[in-house]
Amino acid sequence: MVPVHACCASAVLDLHYDDENAWLYLDWKGPQELELVQAACQDVLAFIKQTGARKALNDNTHITETSWDLARWVGYDFIPQVAAAGLEYIAWVCSPLLSCRTNLGLMSSFSDQKPQVAVFDEIAAAYGWLNSVHASGPARATSPSGT
């Protein structure tokens, strides 16, 4: 059994830390409202800094609604913040809903910079890719459980 710690839960995000893989698992859910997502992203930044995580599995399969303003904020504001915090790789799993995929091209534009963002339709493929890439820094400073 892989030790996965629940770090934070909100109306829009369940955030977990995977000890074995030393990465964050972000399970976004429901309708994504800009203000709620911005607040949840502050928790993500805190856990990147706390754990030293260099990778994140960003799961959007449970999202039911999003907007262009939100996608733009994530792409131009949040992605640079996680890069500055040390994140190097994001495996981005798309929502199966067409209405939530319309802004996906924006994320693809980050494939050649840090963090490198790779976009997937299935979580298994994202997991495999994230396991195959090698971060340059230490895998973690401390897990949320203090180990």
N, C-alpha and C positions, 0 to 999 in steps of 0.2 A: 504494500500500500504506500503510495507516494504521500509524504506529509505536505498538505496544502493548508495554509492558514488563512482563515477569513480575516481580512484586515479592516474592512469598512463596508458598510451597506447603506445605500440611500435609495431614493425613489428611482434613480436613473442608472445606478452602478452598484454591482457587487464586486469588490476588489479583493483578490486573493494573492498570496505569495506561495509559489511552488518551490519548496526547499530543495528538492532533488535537482531541478533544472535551474535554480537560482534566477527565476524570472517572475514577473508579475502577470497575473491573469485578470484581465479586465472584462467583466461580463456586463455589457451595457444592455438596458432593458426598458421597455415601454416607450412612451413618447418622450423625445429628447427636447427639452426646453433649454434655451441658451443659459439662463441664469443658474438652473440646477446643474447643468453640465459643467459650467465654470466652477461652481463650488466643489463638485466631485473631482474635478481635475486638480484642485489644490491638494486634495487628499492623495491623488496619484503622485504628484510632485513630492509630497512629504515622504511617501513610501519609497520612491526612487532614491531619495537622499538617505533615508534610514537604512535601506537594505543594500544600497550600492548596485541595484539591479541594472544590468546592461541590456536586457531584453524584455519585451512585453508581448503577450498574446492578447490582442485586442479583438474581442468577440462581439460582433454586432448582430448576431443571429436572432436576438430577442428584442431588437429595436422595432417599434411599430410606427414611428413618425420622426422625421427630422426636417431640417430646413437648410437653405443655402447659407443663411447668415451663420448658422452653427458650423457648417462645414468650413466656411471661410475662416471663422475664428479658430477652429482646431488647426487648420492648415497654416495659417499665417501667425498665430499667436501662441498656441499651445505646443505645437511640434517644436518650434525653436526653444521653448522653455524646457521640454524634456531632454532635448539635445544638450542644453547647457547643464542640466542636472546629471548628465552622464549616460543617458539611454542611447544605445547604438543601433538596435534593431527592433522593428515592430512588425509582427505578423498580423495583418489586418484582415479579419474574416468579415465578409460582407453580409448584410441583411439579405434574406431571401426575397423581401418585398421590393418590387420594382420602384415604388415611390421613395424608398430609402436608398436606392442605388444611384440616383440621378447625379449626385455630386461626387461620385467615386473617382472621376478623372482627376480631381484636385489632389487626392491622396497619391495617385500614381506619379504625380510630378515630383514627389519626394524620394523617388527610388534611387537617385544618384547622390544623395547627401546624407549626413547624419541627422537624426537617425535614419537608417535605410528603412523604407516602408515597402513591404511586399504584400500584394493584395491577393486574397484567396476566396474561393466560394465555399470551401469545406474546411472545417477545423482540423481534420486529420492532416491535410496537406500543409496547413499553417504550422502545426505542431512539428511536422517533419522538417520543414524549412528552418524553423527557429532552432531546432536541435543541430542542424547542419552548419549554421553560421557560428563563427568564433569571435567573441567580443575581445577587445584589446585589453581591457582593464580587469581588475579583480571581479570575480563573479558576484561577490556580495560583501558587505561590511558586517551586517547583523540581520538575522531573520527577525520578523516581527515577534517571534516567541522568545527572542533574546539569546538564541543559540548560534 
